[in-house]
Amino acid sequence: MPADLAVIGLGHHGLPLAQAAVAAGIKTIGYDPDPRQLAEPAAGRTPADIRRMLAGGFKAVTDPAELGRVRTAAICSPTPLGPDGNLDLTALTDAARALAARLRPHTTVLLESAVPPGTTEAVLRPLLEDGSGLRAGRDFHLAYSPGRVDPGSRTHDYTGTPKVIGGLTPACTESAAAFYGRLTDKVVRARGLREAETVKVLETNFRHVNIALVNEMAVLCHDLGVDLWDVIRCAETKPYGFQSFRPGPGVGGHDVPLDPGLLPYSGRTPGHPLRMVGLAQEINARMPRYVIQRCATLLNEHGKSARGARVLLLGITYKHDLADLAGSPATEIARRLMDLGAAVSYHDPYVPDWRVREQPVPRADSLYEAAAAADLTVLLQHHRTYDLQGLAVKAQLLLDTRGATPAGAAHRL
């Protein structure tokens, strides 16, 4: 029996979309050439979520022939940074070719992957048209909707998060809006494909630039002897013109900063880089090095050398209360500590095994015992399960990179 929706790519954006569709009563299949995606749920989804989806009629497939039996196809393939610093569109183009060979007239094709502006029309459209013999805007609908997922959030669910839509034609926009209107309370229509694609650029860069600002403030405030966390607490009482961000040991996650002036498919973009974005990347990229500097200084102040020191890393995921390691600064911090000769171990309730440089990192079974035995404990991620007041008492030396411990209980970033 034909399905209403095929979600192509069951990762960070695809799985939440499939879950929302199933919950809305939409007959959904999920296509991913890597069947491990469902074995390792992403975006804060748990095995219990998957079981509920399966009970609701969801079907995961690896046979691309199933894509020819749907009314709507949403491409949610990952687009990570490649070696050249640009987004790697390999998974997206593979998905487009798989769909194109089976694309039927009147299908609505949606793209949710993070892409440079112009990609939907310059890359996805010709792949679909050449592979199917159909014409976008005439024989099938084509639209872009930036993925908006707040992994693990208890307040920003799929239904309550507005969905931005931009189509190749007005009819494409309306077809996409009709679909997303079944999943979310509010649909926002962009003027076109590029406007919708650039929404993702702005949203992602906004996050990175503001994190970079507070990361610089963290370094400045430490040098001045100012309590940054108290500064933020006071500043966020301003009811206008300010949005609170928090510093940390680095920036992780799936959405990377984008500079469309330096990326292909920009079309009329004159090629001037977004200088603020480049600077934000530079600032955020050096935070792991700053954490190492603080570690070495703290150890030295307590008569210990980094070489041979026992360092315990707490919380190695990129976001609290998730099992997702995507882009986590913990890996670089562990590597740099090892380069200094430190003996590194870790504790994370969501990560049973962790490898750095292809070597297993020892995992602490008893948190308090490990903190008491370590020369330095570094909180990289504040999972809700951590009792930081108790931990501060047990640890010989505690560096809190998240400002989560009570004032005076630990050294804070």
Order of alpha helices (4+ residues) and beta strands (2+ residues): beta-alpha-beta-alpha-alpha-beta-beta-alpha-beta-alpha-beta-beta-alpha-beta-alpha-alpha-alpha-alpha-beta-alpha-beta-beta-beta-alpha-beta-alpha-beta-beta
